[in-house]
Amino acid sequence: MPKLKTKSGAKKRFQVKKGGKVKHGKAYAKHLMSFSKSQDQKRGNRGTGHLRDMDAKKVIKELFPYGAN
């Protein structure tokens, strides 16, 4: 059997922490920030977040075939 490849998009977008949590960048923060979004939206989109447990399990299982990092 050949080796399975990790999805290269997942490598760039997710980081799996020791406790099994998956860290990700927030969406909707890259474009049209100057006029089309409210202050609350801009503030909420700063920094990073963590995926919910069920989503984290799915990401680790499907996108990182040999475990993360």
C-alpha positions in Angstrom: 0.0 0.0 0.0 1.3 3.5 -0.8 1.5 6.1 1.9 -1.4 8.4 2.2 -0.8 12.1 1.8 -2.0 14.7 4.3 -4.3 17.3 2.6 -2.0 20.2 1.9 -4.9 22.7 2.4 -5.4 21.3 5.9 -1.7 21.8 6.7 -2.1 25.4 5.9 -5.4 26.1 7.7 -5.4 23.9 10.9 -3.0 23.3 13.7 -3.7 20.4 16.1 -2.8 21.1 19.7 -1.6 18.5 22.2 -5.0 18.2 23.9 -6.7 17.3 20.6 -8.2 20.8 19.9 -7.9 22.1 16.4 -6.9 25.8 16.0 -8.1 27.7 12.9 -8.1 31.2 11.5 -11.4 33.1 11.6 -13.4 33.5 8.4 -14.6 36.6 6.7 -11.7 38.8 7.8 -9.7 39.2 4.7 -11.7 41.4 2.4 -13.8 44.6 2.5 -12.8 45.4 6.0 -12.9 49.2 5.6 -16.6 49.8 4.9 -18.8 46.8 4.6 -18.4 45.3 8.1 -19.6 46.6 11.5 -17.2 47.1 14.4 -18.6 44.1 16.2 -17.8 41.9 13.1 -14.3 43.2 12.8 -13.6 42.7 16.5 -15.0 39.2 16.4 -12.9 38.2 13.5 -9.6 39.0 15.1 -7.2 36.2 15.9 -7.9 32.5 15.9 -10.5 30.1 17.2 -10.9 26.4 18.0 -13.1 24.0 16.2 -15.9 22.2 18.2 -15.1 18.7 19.3 -17.1 16.8 16.6 -15.6 18.9 13.9 -12.1 18.5 15.3 -12.4 14.7 15.3 -13.6 14.8 11.6 -10.7 17.1 10.6 -8.1 14.9 12.3 -9.5 11.7 11.0 -10.1 12.7 7.4 -7.4 15.3 6.6 -4.5 14.0 8.7 -4.2 10.3 7.9 -1.3 9.6 10.2 -2.3 12.0 13.0 -1.6 15.6 13.2 1.8 17.3 13.2 
